[in-house]
Amino acid sequence: MQLFNAIDLLRAEEGNSITFVCDNPDFNGQPNAKVICHGAWTEWADRTFTGDTAGKALLAALSAYQDFCPGHVASATDPKVCGRCGIHIDELRPDDDDPINLAGSGPLPIEAREG
C-alpha cells in the first residue's frame, strides 16, 4: 500500500486527523519517527504510533485502524480491498497453523442437540 493511501484512509472519516511529529534528532534509543492520530477510531483521544521512519509509524497507525474497522466492505476500485480501512482480503486469511475447523464453524465441530 502506498503511504499517501494510508494517510487518506486514516483521515477519511469526518474529524479524523494525523499529526506528523518531527524526527527524533538524538541517538537515545527512542524511535526516530512518530505520528499522532485522533478520531472516532481512537475514541477521540490522541494515540501515538512510532517507527524508524515516518512511513513505518504511519503503517503502525494503519494497522491499528484496520483492527478497528466496523465491517469490511469492498471498495469501488478493487473488490478485494476494504473501502473503509484499506485492508486486503489476503491479510484477513488465517495462518496455515491456525487451528480452525474447516468442516465446521469455529475451532470445535458443531454437534446437534435435542430440544
C-alpha positions in Angstrom: 0.0 0.0 0.0 1.3 3.4 -0.9 1.8 5.8 2.0 -0.5 8.5 0.6 -3.3 6.0 0.5 -2.7 5.3 4.2 -2.9 9.0 5.0 -6.2 9.2 3.1 -7.6 6.2 4.8 -6.7 7.4 8.3 -8.2 10.8 7.6 -11.3 9.6 5.6 -13.9 9.8 8.3 -15.0 13.3 9.4 -13.0 14.5 12.3 -10.1 12.1 12.0 -6.6 13.7 11.9 -2.9 12.8 11.8 -0.1 14.9 13.1 3.5 14.1 12.0 5.9 14.9 14.7 9.4 16.0 13.7 12.1 13.2 13.7 13.9 12.4 17.0 17.4 14.0 16.4 19.1 12.2 19.4 20.5 8.7 19.5 18.8 7.8 22.7 17.3 4.5 21.8 13.9 6.0 21.1 12.1 5.6 17.8 13.1 8.1 15.1 9.5 9.0 14.0 6.1 9.5 15.5 2.6 10.2 14.3 -0.3 11.1 16.5 -3.8 10.1 15.4 -7.1 11.4 16.6 -10.6 10.4 15.7 -13.5 8.2 16.3 -11.3 5.1 16.0 -9.1 6.4 18.8 -12.2 7.2 20.9 -11.4 10.9 20.3 -8.1 10.7 22.3 -4.6 11.3 20.9 -3.0 8.0 20.1 0.8 7.8 19.3 2.4 5.4 16.8 6.2 5.2 16.3 8.7 3.7 14.0 12.2 4.0 12.5 10.7 6.2 9.7 7.6 8.3 9.3 6.3 5.6 6.9 6.7 2.8 9.4 5.0 4.9 12.1 2.1 5.6 9.7 1.9 1.9 8.8 1.6 1.1 12.6 -1.3 3.5 12.8 -2.9 2.0 9.8 -2.6 -1.5 11.3 -4.4 -0.3 14.5 -7.0 1.4 12.4 -7.7 -1.7 10.4 -8.3 -3.6 13.6 -11.0 -1.0 14.5 -12.8 -1.3 11.1 -16.5 -1.7 11.9 -17.1 -4.0 9.0 -15.2 -4.6 5.8 -16.9 -3.7 2.6 -15.5 -4.0 -0.9 -14.0 -0.8 -2.4 -15.3 0.6 -5.6 -11.9 0.2 -7.3 -10.9 -3.3 -6.0 -13.4 -5.8 -4.5 -10.6 -7.5 -2.6 -9.7 -4.3 -0.7 -11.9 -2.8 2.1 -13.3 0.5 1.1 -13.3 1.7 4.8 -9.9 0.7 6.1 -7.9 -0.4 3.0 -7.0 -3.9 4.3 -6.6 -6.5 1.5 -8.7 -9.7 1.9 -5.4 -11.8 1.9 -4.4 -10.1 5.1 -7.6 -11.4 6.8 -6.9 -15.1 5.9 -5.9 -17.3 8.9 -2.3 -18.5 9.1 -1.6 -22.0 8.0 -1.0 -23.2 11.6 -4.3 -21.6 12.8 -6.4 -24.3 14.5 -9.6 -23.6 12.6 -12.0 -26.4 11.8 -12.7 -26.2 8.0 -15.6 -28.7 8.4 -17.5 -26.5 10.8 -17.7 -23.1 12.4 -15.0 -22.2 14.9 -12.3 -24.3 16.5 -14.7 -27.1 17.5 -17.2 -29.1 15.5 -20.8 -28.2 15.8 -22.9 -31.0 17.4 -26.6 -31.3 17.0 -28.6 -31.3 20.2 -32.2 -32.2 21.1 -34.7 -29.7 22.3 
